[in-house]
């Protein structure tokens, strides 16, 4: 029995690794000899610097990306998703072709000794994650070496591993060449450290022109509006629009689905109270993938780190007791507090999401089929009435951004409305992640420039805001003059009827409520010494007068201790950026011919 189990385990490991290596080979369009499979198959789809890209090569990458997207998505892939995958597959094939061409140009290859050393000491990433090669949850190189010496490793697997390393090693050499010389001097590291750890605490006066300047204090003439419109025509360009009626079936769970989720949570709670192990139930039932594998363990958390409903239960539930179902935006939780002190709580939980039951999902699909059938035959208004749905609502689709509140992006509907449809036509039934929908086209407006009369109100508001800002600047400069004449910030603020705010300590990178982030106000605060008051500072449409109360500089000794680690981390990021720029430069300089549309149209014509 044990011998059979060993043989089966070896077979499973072999098939897993074989599948991984084969996938890598497919993804890069390589056969076992390291040659491009594009040269072995017909059906040209385009060219990169004269080198053909075949349909087979493209399809291999497309299928890999499609399968990956399908595994990651809980919803059916839409036609917009498919187009994204098609474009991503093309970009991937082009990039891999450019890399292979550059490797040939530079004469970069992998020697037999390099392949042997890599195979022994640098296995593909998936090997590290395979439990068969781990000891106490960590990759065990000894187990990997034992596997390489086992009968499971035959000539076929070795050939595929060799193909993998013949692809990986030259790429690594190329990218090292491209990134060579990346170095961050101490001065730059110290600047980045200070951005993160220098801090200030300030008091400030804020002048918001919208509130401090009355509407009747400024005037805008029709002539000014018209002059602004003529001088800024590019700002009033508008994409094509389609007016339509839409009827939708939302996929959101029904009250019955919510009741079913609550009943399920109650059943699981009773199962635990009857003696079932909380962790085992969590592993089996919890929808929180992050904690389910840990038996529902959330670790420790402090006040304010979790959603209010969960937190309230966690801080009030008796230690060791399983809660009644607690509703949060994520669904129903069963919570067990393991430890609690004044500062933190340790707890386990089981998440039961509120989602459509299989019966509810089936009923929705039946209703969607009925909507499609009736909509095509009767029109969407009568179809909605017959199915007891709300009457169709009027919407406007923007060709560039076909977003509709409550439904999201209607990419497929927009493509229909702007291509094949005529006013009065009814669309097929389309699907988004949140709803099924049908459209009836009312009319289209071509792209153009927004007429002056339509833009007049917004232009007037813009000009009023500008004039208010001008008035506010004058008032702010008067306040700065008073402070420089000896008045305090509090005295000037009180005379103007404005509050003095406090903020900090904050760093150069912080978002500071009231002041903003990485703007003139934050920069000014770090340019002042304690006790100094700034002049008038403009940021985010407001005006500020800032006074520094306290400043703390970054610890130089701590920086010296962390400098090498910081340099390594930042250098790795810069190297990645340099490689990305290099690949983009290759792309920009390449002669790329994309015949996908022509080939696909030819295939469609042949099919008819």
C-alpha positions as a printed Julia matrix, in Angstrom:
608×3 Matrix{Float64}:
   0.0    0.0     0.0
   2.73   2.49    0.94
   4.65   1.64   -2.24
   1.52   2.31   -4.32
   0.99   5.6    -2.52
   4.57   6.63   -3.21
   4.17   5.77   -6.87
   0.94   7.78   -7.08
   2.52  10.73   -5.28
   5.44  10.7    -7.68
   3.03  10.6   -10.61
   1.01  13.55   -9.22
   4.18  15.58   -8.7
   5.39  14.69  -12.17
   2.12  15.7   -13.83
   1.97  18.96  -11.87
   5.47  19.96  -12.89
   4.99  18.77  -16.45
   1.84  20.87  -16.71
   3.62  23.91  -15.3
   6.6   23.68  -17.61
   4.37  22.95  -20.62
   2.31  26.03  -19.78
   5.41  28.21  -19.62
   6.57  26.8   -22.94
   3.17  27.41  -24.52
   2.9   30.91  -23.11
   6.17  31.91  -24.74
   5.5   30.07  -28.0
   8.42  27.63  -27.62
   8.75  23.96  -28.52
  11.08  21.5   -26.81
  14.06  22.56  -28.91
  13.71  26.21  -27.98
  12.52  27.26  -31.46
   9.43  29.36  -31.99
   6.36  27.27  -32.69
   5.24  30.14  -34.95
   7.79  28.89  -37.48
   6.25  25.43  -37.43
   2.64  26.36  -38.1
   0.74  28.29  -40.74
  -1.78  31.09  -40.43
   0.06  34.4   -40.14
  -1.57  36.98  -37.87
   0.93  39.81  -38.17
   4.64  40.64  -38.16
   7.16  42.17  -35.76
  10.2   43.62  -37.54
   9.44  41.25  -40.4
   9.14  38.15  -38.19
   5.74  36.46  -38.5
   3.34  35.89  -35.62
   1.11  32.91  -36.31
  -2.44  32.2   -35.31
  -1.26  29.18  -33.32
   1.26  31.24  -31.36
  -1.32  33.91  -30.6
  -4.01  31.37  -29.65
  -1.72  29.65  -27.16
  -1.2   32.89  -25.23
  -4.83  33.93  -25.61
  -6.1   30.64  -24.19
  -3.78  30.92  -21.2
  -4.96  34.48  -20.44
  -8.59  33.52  -21.02
  -8.39  30.58  -18.61
  -6.69  32.74  -16.0
  -9.32  35.5   -16.25
 -12.12  32.93  -16.1
 -10.66  31.39  -12.93
 -10.4   34.81  -11.28
 -13.9   35.99  -12.24
 -17.08  35.01  -10.45
 -19.18  36.37  -13.34
 -19.4   35.36  -17.02
 -16.89  37.12  -19.23
 -18.45  39.85  -21.35
 -17.53  40.75  -24.92
 -15.61  43.74  -23.5
 -13.61  41.31  -21.32
 -12.89  39.16  -24.37
 -11.61  42.16  -26.31
  -9.3   43.07  -23.43
  -7.94  39.51  -23.34
  -7.43  39.53  -27.13
  -5.48  42.78  -26.96
  -3.45  41.57  -23.96
  -2.57  38.34  -25.8
  -1.4   40.31  -28.83
   0.69  42.64  -26.68
   2.22  39.65  -24.89
   3.16  37.88  -28.13
   4.64  41.1   -29.54
   6.7   41.7   -26.38
   8.02  38.13  -26.28
   8.96  38.37  -29.96
  10.82  41.64  -29.4
  12.69  40.11  -26.47
  13.76  37.09  -28.52
  14.92  39.39  -31.32
  16.95  41.47  -28.88
  18.51  38.34  -27.4
  19.61  37.27  -30.86
  20.95  40.74  -31.65
  23.04  40.79  -28.47
  24.07  37.14  -28.81
  22.77  36.27  -25.34
  22.34  32.54  -24.73
  22.41  30.03  -21.88
  25.31  27.61  -21.51
  24.88  23.97  -20.52
  26.55  24.66  -17.17
  24.21  27.58  -16.45
  21.18  25.4   -17.2
  22.42  22.62  -14.91
  23.1   25.03  -12.05
  19.73  26.75  -12.46
  17.89  23.43  -12.57
  19.6   22.33   -9.35
  19.34  25.52   -7.32
  16.68  27.75   -8.92
  13.54  25.68   -9.61
  10.53  27.33  -11.29
   8.33  29.35   -8.88
   5.53  26.76   -8.73
   7.93  24.24   -7.19
   8.29  26.46   -4.12
   4.52  26.44   -3.56
   4.08  22.67   -3.97
   3.57  21.02   -0.58
   5.51  17.97   -1.78
   8.7   20.06   -1.69
   8.06  21.77    1.65
   9.09  21.04    5.23
   7.16  22.89    7.95
   5.64  25.13    5.28
   9.03  26.17    3.8
  10.59  25.07    0.52
  13.07  22.26    1.16
  15.84  22.12   -1.46
  16.79  18.62   -0.31
  13.34  17.28   -1.26
  13.66  18.96   -4.63
  17.04  17.31   -5.2
  15.57  13.95   -4.17
  12.85  14.44   -6.75
  15.35  15.26   -9.5
  17.12  11.97   -8.72
  13.87   9.95   -8.7
  12.5    7.76  -11.52
   9.65  10.28  -12.0
  12.11  12.57  -13.79
  12.37  11.14  -17.3
  13.91  12.5   -20.49
  10.7   14.28  -21.52
  10.53  16.32  -18.32
  14.23  17.12  -18.47
  13.84  18.38  -22.04
  10.97  20.63  -21.01
  12.92  21.92  -18.01
  15.82  22.62  -20.34
  13.53  24.6   -22.68
  12.28  26.57  -19.69
  15.79  27.52  -18.57
  16.94  28.26  -22.11
  14.17  30.87  -22.16
  14.51  32.19  -18.61
  18.3   32.5   -18.29
  18.91  34.67  -21.38
  16.01  36.92  -20.39
  17.49  37.36  -16.93
  20.87  38.23  -18.47
  19.23  40.77  -20.79
  17.31  42.44  -17.99
  20.44  42.56  -15.8
  22.28  44.28  -18.64
  19.46  46.78  -19.06
  19.26  47.52  -15.33
  23.03  47.56  -14.76
  24.37  50.7   -13.14
  21.22  51.51  -11.2
  22.43  53.13   -8.01
  20.83  55.52   -5.53
  23.34  57.78   -3.75
  23.16  58.42   -0.01
  21.89  61.95   -0.55
  18.85  60.75   -2.5
  18.15  58.02    0.06
  18.33  60.58    2.88
  15.89  62.82    1.0
  13.4   59.95    0.65
  13.89  59.01    4.33
  13.18  62.6     5.39
  10.03  62.66    3.28
   8.82  59.71    5.27
   9.99  60.67    8.77
  10.34  64.48    9.04
   7.16  65.79   10.7
   5.55  69.08   11.64
   2.58  70.26   13.65
   0.86  73.44   12.45
  -1.88  75.95   13.09
  -3.45  77.53   10.04
  -6.11  79.86    8.76
  -8.02  78.73    5.66
  -9.84  81.04    3.25
 -12.36  79.26    1.0
 -13.36  81.77   -1.72
 -16.65  79.96   -2.3
 -17.72  80.66    1.3
 -15.96  83.86    2.25
 -16.86  85.89   -0.87
 -20.58  86.5    -1.4
 -22.11  85.66   -4.77
 -23.29  89.22   -5.29
 -19.77  90.55   -4.68
 -18.69  89.52   -8.19
 -20.36  89.87  -11.57
 -19.83  88.09  -14.88
 -21.1   89.6   -18.13
 -22.43  87.75  -21.17
 -19.49  89.13  -23.15
 -17.04  87.5   -20.71
 -18.86  84.17  -21.0
 -18.78  84.31  -24.8
 -15.08  85.29  -24.87
 -14.21  82.38  -22.58
 -16.2   79.99  -24.79
 -14.41  81.14  -27.97
 -10.97  80.89  -26.32
 -11.51  77.4   -24.89
 -13.24  75.4   -27.61
 -11.22  72.28  -26.8
 -12.77  72.18  -23.33
 -16.24  71.88  -24.83
 -15.59  68.94  -27.17
 -18.14  66.2   -26.65
 -18.13  62.55  -27.67
 -21.03  61.06  -29.58
 -24.1   60.28  -27.46
 -26.97  57.86  -27.8
 -30.35  58.37  -26.19
 -32.0   55.1   -25.24
 -34.51  53.42  -22.99
 -33.32  50.6   -20.78
 -35.03  47.86  -18.83
 -32.9   45.87  -16.41
 -32.98  42.78  -14.22
 -30.68  43.32  -11.27
 -28.58  40.39  -10.09
 -28.53  41.66   -6.51
 -29.77  39.15   -3.91
 -33.45  39.32   -3.01
 -34.9   39.58    0.51
 -35.49  35.84    0.3
 -31.79  35.3    -0.43
 -30.9   37.41    2.6
 -33.25  35.35    4.75
 -31.68  32.14    3.43
 -28.18  33.4     4.31
 -29.35  34.25    7.83
 -30.91  30.81    8.24
 -27.7   29.17    7.03
 -25.67  31.19    9.56
 -28.02  30.12   12.34
 -27.71  26.45   11.33
 -23.92  26.66   11.39
 -24.0   28.33   14.8
 -26.18  25.56   16.14
 -23.83  22.98   14.63
 -20.95  24.54   16.57
 -22.99  24.75   19.78
 -23.79  21.06   19.34
 -20.07  20.25   19.41
 -18.65  20.86   15.93
 -15.17  22.4    15.82
 -15.37  26.12   14.96
 -12.18  26.01   12.86
 -13.36  23.03   10.81
 -16.71  24.7    10.1
 -14.86  27.89    9.09
 -12.6   25.99    6.68
 -15.63  24.3     5.15
 -18.14  27.15    5.03
 -16.55  30.61    5.41
 -16.51  32.87    2.34
 -13.57  34.85    3.76
 -10.79  33.09    1.87
  -8.08  34.93    3.78
  -9.12  33.54    7.17
 -10.99  30.37    6.16
  -7.77  28.46    5.49
  -6.68  29.43    9.02
  -9.87  28.09   10.56
 -11.41  31.57   10.66
  -8.53  33.11   12.65
  -8.44  36.9    12.26
  -5.48  37.43   14.58
  -5.47  40.59   16.71
  -7.03  43.93   15.8
  -7.58  47.28   17.48
 -10.56  49.59   17.64
 -11.36  51.24   14.35
  -9.7   48.59   12.17
 -12.86  46.63   11.25
 -16.37  47.56   10.12
 -18.54  49.03   12.93
 -21.03  46.15   13.25
 -18.27  43.56   13.54
 -16.24  45.7    15.91
 -19.19  46.38   18.2
 -19.85  42.65   18.52
 -16.17  41.82   19.03
 -15.79  44.33   21.87
 -19.0   43.29   23.65
 -19.25  39.51   23.11
 -18.21  37.34   26.08
 -14.85  35.65   25.48
 -15.26  32.11   24.12
 -18.93  32.47   23.13
 -20.12  32.12   19.54
 -22.16  35.15   18.54
 -25.56  35.25   16.94
 -25.25  36.12   13.22
 -23.85  39.67   12.9
 -24.74  41.56    9.72
 -22.08  43.65    7.95
 -21.74  44.83    4.33
 -19.94  41.53    3.61
 -22.73  39.28    4.9
 -23.46  37.48    8.17
 -20.63  36.7    10.6
 -20.36  34.14   13.35
 -17.77  35.54   15.75
 -15.87  33.93   18.58
 -13.68  36.21   20.7
 -10.6   34.35   21.96
  -8.91  37.15   23.92
  -9.64  40.77   24.69
  -7.83  43.47   26.66
  -8.1   47.24   26.79
  -6.3   47.73   23.47
  -6.98  44.76   21.21
  -9.13  41.72   20.45
  -8.21  38.32   19.04
 -11.06  36.49   17.32
 -12.2   33.86   14.83
 -15.12  34.31   12.44
 -17.14  32.56    9.76
 -18.52  34.69    6.91
 -21.78  33.69    5.23
 -22.26  36.0     2.23
 -25.67  37.21    1.15
 -25.93  35.87   -2.38
 -28.51  34.35   -4.62
 -29.45  30.78   -3.81
 -29.38  28.24   -6.66
 -33.19  28.44   -6.83
 -33.09  32.24   -6.91
 -30.38  32.2    -9.56
 -32.42  29.81  -11.71
 -35.5   32.02  -11.37
 -33.44  35.04  -12.44
 -32.16  33.21  -15.54
 -35.69  32.17  -16.49
 -36.85  35.77  -16.11
 -33.9   36.98  -18.2
 -34.78  34.52  -20.97
 -38.39  35.73  -20.86
 -37.28  39.34  -21.07
 -35.15  38.61  -24.12
 -37.94  36.7   -25.89
 -40.7   39.21  -25.09
 -38.45  42.23  -25.68
 -37.59  41.12  -29.2
 -41.24  40.39  -30.02
 -43.16  43.13  -28.17
 -40.6   45.83  -27.35
 -39.05  46.52  -23.99
 -41.94  48.55  -22.55
 -44.52  45.78  -23.04
 -41.99  43.13  -22.01
 -41.3   44.95  -18.75
 -45.02  45.33  -18.08
 -45.71  41.65  -18.78
 -42.94  40.58  -16.38
 -43.89  43.05  -13.64
 -40.68  45.02  -14.02
 -40.34  48.81  -13.64
 -41.04  50.79  -16.79
 -37.98  51.47  -19.0
 -36.01  54.56  -17.99
 -34.43  57.12  -20.25
 -30.62  57.1   -20.35
 -27.84  58.76  -22.31
 -24.83  56.7   -23.39
 -21.53  58.49  -23.95
 -19.51  56.72  -26.64
 -16.24  57.15  -24.72
 -17.59  56.37  -21.24
 -20.92  54.5   -21.45
 -21.51  54.55  -17.69
 -25.07  54.47  -16.33
 -25.73  54.95  -12.6
 -27.07  51.77  -11.06
 -25.94  49.6   -13.97
 -22.28  50.46  -14.47
 -20.54  50.44  -17.84
 -22.79  49.28  -20.68
 -19.98  48.55  -23.15
 -21.89  45.98  -25.19
 -25.01  48.13  -25.29
 -22.98  51.14  -26.39
 -21.26  49.16  -29.13
 -24.68  48.12  -30.43
 -26.14  51.62  -30.16
 -23.26  53.3   -32.01
 -22.77  50.71  -34.74
 -25.6   48.52  -35.98
 -28.73  50.0   -34.39
 -31.26  52.45  -35.82
 -33.78  54.52  -33.82
 -36.6   52.27  -32.67
 -34.46  49.08  -32.68
 -34.37  46.83  -29.62
 -31.04  45.31  -28.61
 -30.28  41.72  -27.66
 -30.17  40.93  -23.95
 -26.8   42.0   -22.53
 -25.16  41.26  -19.21
 -22.98  43.23  -16.8
 -21.65  42.11  -13.46
 -24.68  43.63  -11.75
 -27.6   43.17  -14.16
 -29.14  41.86  -17.38
 -30.43  44.63  -19.62
 -32.03  45.47  -22.97
 -31.99  48.79  -24.79
 -34.3   50.54  -27.2
 -32.48  53.18  -29.25
 -34.23  56.56  -29.36
 -31.62  58.58  -31.24
 -27.97  59.54  -31.62
 -26.08  62.8   -31.41
 -22.74  62.92  -33.27
 -19.53  64.06  -31.64
 -18.97  67.79  -31.7
 -18.73  70.9   -29.56
 -21.22  71.7   -26.81
 -23.3   74.71  -27.9
 -22.69  77.97  -26.07
 -26.18  78.05  -24.59
 -25.71  74.6   -23.12
 -22.28  75.5   -21.72
 -23.23  79.0   -20.53
 -24.2   78.04  -16.96
 -20.98  76.11  -16.31
 -18.83  78.85  -17.84
 -20.49  81.49  -15.69
 -19.88  79.37  -12.58
 -16.22  78.94  -13.55
 -15.72  82.67  -14.08
 -17.48  83.51  -10.8
 -15.15  81.08   -8.97
 -12.12  82.75  -10.56
 -13.26  86.22   -9.57
 -14.01  85.07   -6.05
 -10.49  83.67   -5.83
  -9.07  87.01   -6.96
 -11.07  88.83   -4.26
 -10.02  86.26   -1.67
  -6.35  86.72   -2.6
  -6.61  90.43   -1.93
  -8.24  89.76    1.46
  -5.61  87.13    2.27
  -2.75  89.47    1.44
  -4.31  92.06    3.76
  -4.32  89.47    6.58
  -0.68  88.57    5.91
   0.18  92.26    6.15
  -1.54  92.5     9.55
   0.43  89.51   10.87
   3.71  90.96    9.66
   2.78  94.22   11.34
   2.68  92.41   14.71
  -0.82  90.95   15.02
  -1.14  87.3    16.0
  -2.7   84.62   13.81
  -5.56  84.31   16.31
  -6.24  88.05   16.3
  -6.34  88.23   12.5
  -8.56  85.17   12.27
 -10.97  86.5    14.9
 -11.26  89.84   13.12
 -12.1   88.02    9.87
 -14.55  85.66   11.58
 -12.48  82.6    10.63
 -11.38  79.69   12.86
  -7.75  78.73   13.43
  -7.28  75.03   12.67
  -4.63  72.63   13.97
  -3.06  69.71   12.12
  -0.34  67.17   12.72
   2.13  65.9    13.36
   2.26  64.89    9.68
   4.97  63.99    7.17
   5.61  65.29    3.68
   3.79  62.25    2.28
   0.74  62.39    4.57
  -2.77  63.27    3.53
  -3.79  66.03    5.95
  -7.54  66.74    6.29
  -8.1   70.41    5.57
  -4.71  70.92    3.91
  -4.51  68.11    1.34
  -1.53  66.05    0.2
   1.77  66.82   -1.54
   0.69  70.35   -2.43
   1.9   73.9    -1.83
   0.43  74.0     1.67
   2.32  70.87    2.8
   5.55  72.03    1.16
   5.27  75.44    2.82
   4.79  73.86    6.24
   8.11  72.03    5.91
   9.86  75.17    4.74
   9.14  77.05    7.97
  10.94  76.96   11.3
   8.94  76.54   14.55
   7.15  79.8    15.35
   7.31  81.12   11.77
   4.17  82.12    9.88
   3.89  81.83    6.11
   2.7   84.28    3.54
  -0.46  83.53    1.54
  -0.37  79.98    0.14
  -2.73  78.71   -2.56
  -3.58  75.0    -2.79
  -6.58  73.03   -4.03
  -8.61  76.16   -4.73
  -8.2   77.52   -1.2
  -5.87  80.04    0.46
  -3.9   79.36    3.64
  -1.79  81.18    6.2
   0.27  78.55    8.04
   2.15  78.74   11.32
   4.51  75.93   12.4
   4.13  74.95   16.06
   6.55  72.02   16.26
   8.99  70.26   13.96
  10.73  66.91   14.35
  13.53  65.93   12.01
  14.18  62.37   10.87
  16.65  60.34   12.94
  19.96  60.24   11.05
  21.3   57.37   13.14
  18.23  55.27   12.4
  18.62  56.1     8.73
  22.23  54.9     8.7
  21.14  51.59   10.25
  18.39  51.12    7.59
  20.24  52.66    4.63
  21.4   49.47    2.92
  17.97  47.83    3.18
  16.32  51.0     1.86
  18.78  51.21   -1.03
  18.15  47.58   -2.01
  14.38  48.05   -1.97
  14.44  51.29   -3.94
  17.02  49.96   -6.41
  14.83  46.94   -7.17
  11.94  49.28   -7.96
  14.09  51.47  -10.21
  15.45  48.41  -12.01
  11.89  47.28  -12.76
  11.07  50.74  -14.09
  14.2   50.72  -16.27
  13.3   47.33  -17.75
   9.75  48.52  -18.46
  11.1   51.63  -20.21
  13.48  49.45  -22.23
  10.63  47.19  -23.35
   8.53  50.22  -24.27
  11.44  51.67  -26.27
  11.76  48.36  -28.13
   8.06  48.55  -28.9
   8.22  52.18  -30.04
  11.11  51.46  -32.42
   9.64  48.24  -33.84
   7.82  47.76  -37.14
   4.63  46.03  -36.03
   1.92  44.91  -38.42
  -1.31  43.79  -36.76
  -3.49  41.85  -39.23
  -5.89  40.46  -36.62
  -8.9   42.36  -37.92
  -8.18  41.3   -41.51
  -7.6   37.64  -40.61
 -10.69  37.47  -38.39
 -12.84  39.1   -41.05
 -11.51  36.63  -43.6
 -12.34  33.75  -41.25
 -15.85  35.09  -40.77
 -16.32  35.45  -44.54
 -15.07  31.9   -45.1
 -17.54  30.67  -42.49
 -20.43  32.18  -44.4
